[in-house]
Amino acid sequence: MLLARKTGTALFLALVLLVSTFGLTAQDMMYSEAPMLAELVAAEELPALEERLPDNPLVLQPLEEIGSYGGTLRRGSANLGTYLTHNFTREPLTMSHLPITGDG
C-alpha cells in the first residue's frame, strides 16, 4: 500500500512537471546576463541582453543539466548545419537576424 502511494505521488509530480513546461516558449523564458558580460553592459560597451537576443532564439532542453559559465569550448566546424542532440536531426544554421544587402 505504501509503495503504491509513493509511486502514485511520483507519477502525479512528474505529470505536473510535464504539463507545466508544455506551453513554455522561447519568448516566455527568463534570461539572465552572463556574469562576465555584466560589467560591459554596465559600462554601456555592450547592449542589454534583451537587445542582443534575436526575436526567436533557438532554445533546447538540456540533456542532463544546465551548464555553468567559464571554461573553454573547443569545437571546429566547416559545415553549414548542426546536429540537434535532443533528437539527432540535422538542422541548417540560420542567420535570420542578419540583413540581406543588395550586393550579396
Buried (B, 14 or more C-beta within 10 A) or exposed (E): EEEEEEEEEEEEEEEEEEEEEEEEEEEEEEEEBEEEBEEEBEEEEBEEBEEEBEEEEEEEEEEEEEEEEEEEEEEEEEEEEEEEEEEEEEEEEEEEEEEEEEEE
